[in-house]
């Protein structure tokens, strides 16, 4: 299904943006992907369910991807 492929490509693009430190806010991502902030939240949660550690940093004012070597403990 074409829409599923597009969905998957968008989720992968979000992950790539996070890896490069270029994912700022849900609002900006929603504008970029021409969707709602709610859709961005769903995609972020899908990535979290896949094991990616994604957090919003208030000090940096953006979402960050925490790499395994950065985890405490």
N, C-alpha and C positions, 0 to 999 in steps of 0.2 A: 504494500500500500504506500503510495507516494507521501501521504501526510505523516505516516509513521517514520519513514526515512528522513523526512525534513525535521521531525521532532528529535530524532536521534542525533542528527547533524547539529542541531541547535544546542542540545545538551553537551555534546562533545566540544562545541565552540565555547560554551561557558566554562567548561573545565580547562580548556586551553587558556582562556582569559585569566582564570584564577591562577594557573601555573605561572603565568607571566606577570602577575600582579596588576593586571589591567581591568579587573572587575571592580567597579566602584560601588554602584548602588543598584538596587532592584529597579528604581525608576529609570536610570540611564540604560540599563539592560533592556527594559521593556520597550523603550524608544528604539533602541538598536534592532531588536528582534521583531518589532511591530506587534507586540502582544501586551498583555496586562501584567502588572506587578505580581498578581496572584499566580500567573503561569510561571514566572521566574521563580517564585517560591517553590512551586511544585517541582521544577527542574532541579533546583538546589537540593531539595529533599531527596529526589531520586539519586543524585550524586552521593548524598550522605548515606542513603540505604546501600549503595554500592561500596561503601567503606571509606569514602573520602571524608576527611576531617575539615569541615568548612565552618568558619566562625566569622561573626561580624566584630571587627575591632573598633571600639569607640574611639580609641586614641588615634588610630589611622583613618578613621571614618570610611572604612571600606571592608568588603568581605575578603577574607584571606584563606588560603589553602594551607593547612598545617601538614608539613611533610613528616614522614615517620621519624626521621632523625631529629626533628624539632620537638617531638613529644616528650613530656617530662615523665619520669618514672622508670 
